[in-house]
Structures are given as C-alpha cells and as structure tokens.
C-alpha cells in the first residue's frame, strides 16, 4: 500500500493556512482534476480523490487538530497500528481506561452521588457529536451517509450489572440495601440526624464483589458504532442535524441521548451557493455575445440549453427558474443564476487585428460612453483624441 502524502502538501498550503486558504486551494484542485473534465483519466481521478480526502480532514477543526497532532493515524482508524480509531473521538488503544472518570464527566458526579439525585433513578444518556463531509450535489439533493462514532453502551457481557458472568451484585453490608446511611450529631440544640448516600456502595444499595472483566464493574463500555444518518436536501455547510436516540445509552432504563452530526459541504469547482440559489459563470466569445448564441449550461440536474440573446454584455445575468437548491422548509427550489463572462482574445495575428480594425471602423470608430453624457460608439470603446 502506497504511503499517504501529507494533506497540507496535497492541497499545496502551509500548516498555518487559514480556513479560506484551505477552501480556495481545494476548489482550485477540484476544478483542475474533476472527473467530468477528465473522463477515463485514472491519474486525474486519483488526484481528485486525494484532494477530497485532504479537504475533508483539514476543513474540520476537530479532525484537523488530531491530524496536526498525530498525523494520518489520528484521523484514519485503519492507518498504522498505534492509534486505532483516533479519528472518531480519540481512540483509547483498547479498553485500558477508567470508566468512572468518563461517567463522572458525562453524567455529572460519577457513579456515586449523581449530584445528590437518586442513583437508581432512570437517567437520560448524554448527547454525542460527530461530523460528516458531503459533496455539493449531495447537500443540494439529500443523501444517506454512514457515520462512525464512539458512544457509551450497556456491557453485553454482564448486561449492565457490573458483575462477572455467573455472579451478581450483593446487598451492601453498610447500608443494608437502602443506599443511604443515617448519621447523628450532638449540637447545643440537641441531636441532629441526617441522611446521606452510602459511601461504600455509592448510594446504589449493592456492591460488586466480582466485577466484570470487560467493563470493570461499571456495567457500561465505550464502543465504536456505525450509524446511517439521513441528510435532508438543502442542508448547508456547517449546519447540524440531530439523530434522536443515537447518543450514549441511558442509565437504569433511562432514554438514550442524541447524536448531533455537523455537516461539512465540500465547495464545488463550478457552482457557488447563495441561500437556495446557485451561481455559475458562462464564458462566451465577444462575437457570440454580439451576435447571440446557444449554449449548454451546467445545472445540478445536468446540462440544459439556453439561447443567449444578441448584444449580451459582460456581467449580464440570466435566470434558470427552479434549477437551484431544494429548500429545507418547503418543497420549493431556488434558481440558478448564470453570469456571462465575455472572453477577449489575446495574441492576435496581423490578419485578425486588421479584421477587427475594419469592424471597428464599420461600427463608427467613435468614443466610448464614459458615464458623463458622452455618446457610446465604436466596438472597442476607444477614447477619441
């Protein structure tokens, strides 16, 4: 297997490049190597895929940070042997970690007190986060993507009890299964009696003498899962979709949290988005602009034919109704706006120059309109001396 190139090298930017510089560099490469412009060119196809892969990582702040720290191993679970899974939330290199610390951060207060709440009451699982990168066309029309992410699940070996197979939790000898202990304190006003969570069992009323080896008595494990997420048509760059019930599993029968997926949309080499409208530039010759012509305009649904009227000026815009992006809120679509770019020829030979001079003379060879009342005459707009 060939060694992967550095993603910054692929895009031709420095490690200190800004988000706009990364986006601009990708757009340039995507336009240069796009398969539509190089059909059946395997080398161009490979470079296009390489640029997509680099942009997918460097355009995502979280993935970029991991790549800057760990290289390819930080964002690709299959790369090398040391980081396994680091690209999806920070791999642990196996399960040698303290679940108590994890749950302390996730659920607030660890397994013992839960901030004073009843630890045996149903608890909703916390939300998780992931990101996905899609193409411009997929964002416009909607798609389904498989997302890999880590989440907390019930241990499938002990089924959440925390006890090794063949054993079960025992009644806490300190609180006798109540989960609380009573303390008394003598004060000038008499004896004050208070109750607090049992320190030995953490308020659960049971203790695990023979903990499960897989979850180390926690009853929960952190696991990599693959989830298919439906991305609606019209989604825009950096918008977030919510997959209900796909986050961390709840405690004591509580509901699962949600998975929040940040969507990154790769820029397109031809189209630019403005709300639900799409902009595209159409290049024609100055003769075609003067005489009119028929052009094939690229759209999200394929090419369509359009007749450019005679006398079209540089910068003129025409509209293709309903050829834009699907709205997220209703069934309507935006429009495609086509800006005309008139290409002026360079490096003319003597014959071509002579023909253009004769045409200019036939058109009047007068001054151009300068915006102060002067009459517009002449083809090239030369200022009369």
Secondary structure as a PSIPRED ss2 file (coil, helix, strand):
# PSIPRED VFORMAT (PSIPRED V4.0)

   1 X C   1.000  0.000  0.000
   2 X C   1.000  0.000  0.000
   3 X C   1.000  0.000  0.000
   4 X C   1.000  0.000  0.000
   5 X C   1.000  0.000  0.000
   6 X C   1.000  0.000  0.000
   7 X H   0.000  1.000  0.000
   8 X H   0.000  1.000  0.000
   9 X H   0.000  1.000  0.000
  10 X H   0.000  1.000  0.000
  11 X H   0.000  1.000  0.000
  12 X C   1.000  0.000  0.000
  13 X C   1.000  0.000  0.000
  14 X C   1.000  0.000  0.000
  15 X C   1.000  0.000  0.000
  16 X C   1.000  0.000  0.000
  17 X C   1.000  0.000  0.000
  18 X C   1.000  0.000  0.000
  19 X H   0.000  1.000  0.000
  20 X H   0.000  1.000  0.000
  21 X H   0.000  1.000  0.000
  22 X H   0.000  1.000  0.000
  23 X H   0.000  1.000  0.000
  24 X H   0.000  1.000  0.000
  25 X H   0.000  1.000  0.000
  26 X H   0.000  1.000  0.000
  27 X H   0.000  1.000  0.000
  28 X H   0.000  1.000  0.000
  29 X H   0.000  1.000  0.000
  30 X H   0.000  1.000  0.000
  31 X H   0.000  1.000  0.000
  32 X H   0.000  1.000  0.000
  33 X H   0.000  1.000  0.000
  34 X C   1.000  0.000  0.000
  35 X C   1.000  0.000  0.000
  36 X C   1.000  0.000  0.000
  37 X C   1.000  0.000  0.000
  38 X C   1.000  0.000  0.000
  39 X C   1.000  0.000  0.000
  40 X C   1.000  0.000  0.000
  41 X C   1.000  0.000  0.000
  42 X H   0.000  1.000  0.000
  43 X H   0.000  1.000  0.000
  44 X H   0.000  1.000  0.000
  45 X H   0.000  1.000  0.000
  46 X H   0.000  1.000  0.000
  47 X H   0.000  1.000  0.000
  48 X H   0.000  1.000  0.000
  49 X H   0.000  1.000  0.000
  50 X H   0.000  1.000  0.000
  51 X H   0.000  1.000  0.000
  52 X H   0.000  1.000  0.000
  53 X H   0.000  1.000  0.000
  54 X H   0.000  1.000  0.000
  55 X H   0.000  1.000  0.000
  56 X H   0.000  1.000  0.000
  57 X H   0.000  1.000  0.000
  58 X H   0.000  1.000  0.000
  59 X C   1.000  0.000  0.000
  60 X C   1.000  0.000  0.000
  61 X H   0.000  1.000  0.000
  62 X H   0.000  1.000  0.000
  63 X H   0.000  1.000  0.000
  64 X H   0.000  1.000  0.000
  65 X H   0.000  1.000  0.000
  66 X H   0.000  1.000  0.000
  67 X H   0.000  1.000  0.000
  68 X H   0.000  1.000  0.000
  69 X H   0.000  1.000  0.000
  70 X H   0.000  1.000  0.000
  71 X H   0.000  1.000  0.000
  72 X H   0.000  1.000  0.000
  73 X H   0.000  1.000  0.000
  74 X H   0.000  1.000  0.000
  75 X C   1.000  0.000  0.000
  76 X C   1.000  0.000  0.000
  77 X C   1.000  0.000  0.000
  78 X C   1.000  0.000  0.000
  79 X C   1.000  0.000  0.000
  80 X C   1.000  0.000  0.000
  81 X C   1.000  0.000  0.000
  82 X C   1.000  0.000  0.000
  83 X C   1.000  0.000  0.000
  84 X C   1.000  0.000  0.000
  85 X C   1.000  0.000  0.000
  86 X C   1.000  0.000  0.000
  87 X C   1.000  0.000  0.000
  88 X C   1.000  0.000  0.000
  89 X C   1.000  0.000  0.000
  90 X C   1.000  0.000  0.000
  91 X C   1.000  0.000  0.000
  92 X C   1.000  0.000  0.000
  93 X C   1.000  0.000  0.000
  94 X C   1.000  0.000  0.000
  95 X C   1.000  0.000  0.000
  96 X C   1.000  0.000  0.000
  97 X C   1.000  0.000  0.000
  98 X C   1.000  0.000  0.000
  99 X H   0.000  1.000  0.000
 100 X H   0.000  1.000  0.000
 101 X H   0.000  1.000  0.000
 102 X H   0.000  1.000  0.000
 103 X H   0.000  1.000  0.000
 104 X H   0.000  1.000  0.000
 105 X H   0.000  1.000  0.000
 106 X H   0.000  1.000  0.000
 107 X H   0.000  1.000  0.000
 108 X H   0.000  1.000  0.000
 109 X C   1.000  0.000  0.000
 110 X C   1.000  0.000  0.000
 111 X C   1.000  0.000  0.000
 112 X C   1.000  0.000  0.000
 113 X C   1.000  0.000  0.000
 114 X H   0.000  1.000  0.000
 115 X H   0.000  1.000  0.000
 116 X H   0.000  1.000  0.000
 117 X C   1.000  0.000  0.000
 118 X C   1.000  0.000  0.000
 119 X C   1.000  0.000  0.000
 120 X C   1.000  0.000  0.000
 121 X C   1.000  0.000  0.000
 122 X C   1.000  0.000  0.000
 123 X E   0.000  0.000  1.000
 124 X C   1.000  0.000  0.000
 125 X C   1.000  0.000  0.000
 126 X C   1.000  0.000  0.000
 127 X C   1.000  0.000  0.000
 128 X E   0.000  0.000  1.000
 129 X E   0.000  0.000  1.000
 130 X E   0.000  0.000  1.000
 131 X E   0.000  0.000  1.000
 132 X E   0.000  0.000  1.000
 133 X E   0.000  0.000  1.000
 134 X E   0.000  0.000  1.000
 135 X C   1.000  0.000  0.000
 136 X H   0.000  1.000  0.000
 137 X H   0.000  1.000  0.000
 138 X H   0.000  1.000  0.000
 139 X H   0.000  1.000  0.000
 140 X H   0.000  1.000  0.000
 141 X H   0.000  1.000  0.000
 142 X C   1.000  0.000  0.000
 143 X E   0.000  0.000  1.000
 144 X E   0.000  0.000  1.000
 145 X E   0.000  0.000  1.000
 146 X E   0.000  0.000  1.000
 147 X E   0.000  0.000  1.000
 148 X E   0.000  0.000  1.000
 149 X E   0.000  0.000  1.000
 150 X E   0.000  0.000  1.000
 151 X E   0.000  0.000  1.000
 152 X E   0.000  0.000  1.000
 153 X E   0.000  0.000  1.000
 154 X E   0.000  0.000  1.000
 155 X C   1.000  0.000  0.000
 156 X C   1.000  0.000  0.000
 157 X C   1.000  0.000  0.000
 158 X C   1.000  0.000  0.000
 159 X C   1.000  0.000  0.000
 160 X C   1.000  0.000  0.000
 161 X C   1.000  0.000  0.000
 162 X C   1.000  0.000  0.000
 163 X E   0.000  0.000  1.000
 164 X C   1.000  0.000  0.000
 165 X C   1.000  0.000  0.000
 166 X C   1.000  0.000  0.000
 167 X C   1.000  0.000  0.000
 168 X C   1.000  0.000  0.000
 169 X C   1.000  0.000  0.000
 170 X E   0.000  0.000  1.000
 171 X E   0.000  0.000  1.000
 172 X C   1.000  0.000  0.000
 173 X C   1.000  0.000  0.000
 174 X C   1.000  0.000  0.000
 175 X C   1.000  0.000  0.000
 176 X C   1.000  0.000  0.000
 177 X C   1.000  0.000  0.000
 178 X C   1.000  0.000  0.000
 179 X C   1.000  0.000  0.000
 180 X E   0.000  0.000  1.000
 181 X E   0.000  0.000  1.000
 182 X E   0.000  0.000  1.000
 183 X E   0.000  0.000  1.000
 184 X E   0.000  0.000  1.000
 185 X E   0.000  0.000  1.000
 186 X E   0.000  0.000  1.000
 187 X E   0.000  0.000  1.000
 188 X C   1.000  0.000  0.000
 189 X C   1.000  0.000  0.000
 190 X E   0.000  0.000  1.000
 191 X E   0.000  0.000  1.000
 192 X E   0.000  0.000  1.000
 193 X E   0.000  0.000  1.000
 194 X E   0.000  0.000  1.000
 195 X E   0.000  0.000  1.000
 196 X E   0.000  0.000  1.000
 197 X E   0.000  0.000  1.000
 198 X C   1.000  0.000  0.000
 199 X C   1.000  0.000  0.000
 200 X C   1.000  0.000  0.000
 201 X C   1.000  0.000  0.000
 202 X C   1.000  0.000  0.000
 203 X C   1.000  0.000  0.000
 204 X C   1.000  0.000  0.000
 205 X C   1.000  0.000  0.000
 206 X E   0.000  0.000  1.000
 207 X E   0.000  0.000  1.000
 208 X C   1.000  0.000  0.000
 209 X C   1.000  0.000  0.000
 210 X C   1.000  0.000  0.000
 211 X E   0.000  0.000  1.000
 212 X C   1.000  0.000  0.000
 213 X C   1.000  0.000  0.000
 214 X C   1.000  0.000  0.000
 215 X C   1.000  0.000  0.000
 216 X C   1.000  0.000  0.000
 217 X C   1.000  0.000  0.000
 218 X C   1.000  0.000  0.000
 219 X C   1.000  0.000  0.000
 220 X E   0.000  0.000  1.000
 221 X E   0.000  0.000  1.000
 222 X E   0.000  0.000  1.000
 223 X E   0.000  0.000  1.000
 224 X E   0.000  0.000  1.000
 225 X E   0.000  0.000  1.000
 226 X E   0.000  0.000  1.000
 227 X E   0.000  0.000  1.000
 228 X E   0.000  0.000  1.000
 229 X E   0.000  0.000  1.000
 230 X E   0.000  0.000  1.000
 231 X E   0.000  0.000  1.000
 232 X C   1.000  0.000  0.000
 233 X C   1.000  0.000  0.000
 234 X C   1.000  0.000  0.000
 235 X C   1.000  0.000  0.000
 236 X C   1.000  0.000  0.000
 237 X C   1.000  0.000  0.000
 238 X C   1.000  0.000  0.000
 239 X C   1.000  0.000  0.000
 240 X E   0.000  0.000  1.000
 241 X E   0.000  0.000  1.000
 242 X E   0.000  0.000  1.000
 243 X E   0.000  0.000  1.000
 244 X C   1.000  0.000  0.000
 245 X C   1.000  0.000  0.000
 246 X C   1.000  0.000  0.000
 247 X C   1.000  0.000  0.000
 248 X C   1.000  0.000  0.000
 249 X C   1.000  0.000  0.000
 250 X C   1.000  0.000  0.000
 251 X E   0.000  0.000  1.000
 252 X C   1.000  0.000  0.000
 253 X C   1.000  0.000  0.000
 254 X C   1.000  0.000  0.000
 255 X C   1.000  0.000  0.000
 256 X C   1.000  0.000  0.000
 257 X C   1.000  0.000  0.000
 258 X C   1.000  0.000  0.000
 259 X E   0.000  0.000  1.000
 260 X E   0.000  0.000  1.000
 261 X E   0.000  0.000  1.000
 262 X E   0.000  0.000  1.000
 263 X E   0.000  0.000  1.000
 264 X E   0.000  0.000  1.000
 265 X E   0.000  0.000  1.000
 266 X C   1.000  0.000  0.000
 267 X C   1.000  0.000  0.000
 268 X C   1.000  0.000  0.000
 269 X C   1.000  0.000  0.000
 270 X C   1.000  0.000  0.000
 271 X C   1.000  0.000  0.000
 272 X E   0.000  0.000  1.000
 273 X E   0.000  0.000  1.000
 274 X E   0.000  0.000  1.000
 275 X C   1.000  0.000  0.000
 276 X C   1.000  0.000  0.000
 277 X E   0.000  0.000  1.000
 278 X E   0.000  0.000  1.000
 279 X E   0.000  0.000  1.000
 280 X E   0.000  0.000  1.000
 281 X E   0.000  0.000  1.000
 282 X E   0.000  0.000  1.000
 283 X E   0.000  0.000  1.000
 284 X E   0.000  0.000  1.000
 285 X E   0.000  0.000  1.000
 286 X H   0.000  1.000  0.000
 287 X H   0.000  1.000  0.000
 288 X H   0.000  1.000  0.000
 289 X H   0.000  1.000  0.000
 290 X H   0.000  1.000  0.000
 291 X H   0.000  1.000  0.000
 292 X C   1.000  0.000  0.000
 293 X E   0.000  0.000  1.000
 294 X E   0.000  0.000  1.000
 295 X E   0.000  0.000  1.000
 296 X E   0.000  0.000  1.000
 297 X E   0.000  0.000  1.000
 298 X E   0.000  0.000  1.000
 299 X E   0.000  0.000  1.000
 300 X C   1.000  0.000  0.000
 301 X C   1.000  0.000  0.000
 302 X E   0.000  0.000  1.000
 303 X E   0.000  0.000  1.000
 304 X E   0.000  0.000  1.000
 305 X E   0.000  0.000  1.000
 306 X E   0.000  0.000  1.000
 307 X E   0.000  0.000  1.000
 308 X E   0.000  0.000  1.000
 309 X C   1.000  0.000  0.000
 310 X C   1.000  0.000  0.000
 311 X C   1.000  0.000  0.000
 312 X C   1.000  0.000  0.000
 313 X C   1.000  0.000  0.000
 314 X C   1.000  0.000  0.000
 315 X C   1.000  0.000  0.000
 316 X C   1.000  0.000  0.000
 317 X E   0.000  0.000  1.000
 318 X E   0.000  0.000  1.000
 319 X E   0.000  0.000  1.000
 320 X E   0.000  0.000  1.000
 321 X C   1.000  0.000  0.000
 322 X C   1.000  0.000  0.000
 323 X C   1.000  0.000  0.000
 324 X C   1.000  0.000  0.000
 325 X C   1.000  0.000  0.000
 326 X E   0.000  0.000  1.000
 327 X C   1.000  0.000  0.000
 328 X C   1.000  0.000  0.000
 329 X C   1.000  0.000  0.000
 330 X C   1.000  0.000  0.000
 331 X C   1.000  0.000  0.000
 332 X C   1.000  0.000  0.000
 333 X E   0.000  0.000  1.000
 334 X C   1.000  0.000  0.000
 335 X C   1.000  0.000  0.000
 336 X E   0.000  0.000  1.000
 337 X E   0.000  0.000  1.000
 338 X E   0.000  0.000  1.000
 339 X E   0.000  0.000  1.000
 340 X E   0.000  0.000  1.000
 341 X E   0.000  0.000  1.000
 342 X E   0.000  0.000  1.000
 343 X E   0.000  0.000  1.000
 344 X C   1.000  0.000  0.000
 345 X C   1.000  0.000  0.000
 346 X C   1.000  0.000  0.000
 347 X C   1.000  0.000  0.000
 348 X C   1.000  0.000  0.000
 349 X C   1.000  0.000  0.000
 350 X H   0.000  1.000  0.000
 351 X H   0.000  1.000  0.000
 352 X H   0.000  1.000  0.000
 353 X H   0.000  1.000  0.000
 354 X H   0.000  1.000  0.000
 355 X H   0.000  1.000  0.000
 356 X H   0.000  1.000  0.000
 357 X H   0.000  1.000  0.000
 358 X H   0.000  1.000  0.000
 359 X H   0.000  1.000  0.000
 360 X H   0.000  1.000  0.000
 361 X H   0.000  1.000  0.000
 362 X H   0.000  1.000  0.000
 363 X C   1.000  0.000  0.000
 364 X C   1.000  0.000  0.000
 365 X C   1.000  0.000  0.000
 366 X C   1.000  0.000  0.000
 367 X C   1.000  0.000  0.000
 368 X C   1.000  0.000  0.000
 369 X C   1.000  0.000  0.000
 370 X C   1.000  0.000  0.000
 371 X C   1.000  0.000  0.000
 372 X C   1.000  0.000  0.000
 373 X C   1.000  0.000  0.000
 374 X C   1.000  0.000  0.000
 375 X C   1.000  0.000  0.000
 376 X C   1.000  0.000  0.000
 377 X C   1.000  0.000  0.000
 378 X C   1.000  0.000  0.000
 379 X C   1.000  0.000  0.000
 380 X C   1.000  0.000  0.000
 381 X C   1.000  0.000  0.000
 382 X C   1.000  0.000  0.000
 383 X C   1.000  0.000  0.000
 384 X C   1.000  0.000  0.000
 385 X C   1.000  0.000  0.000
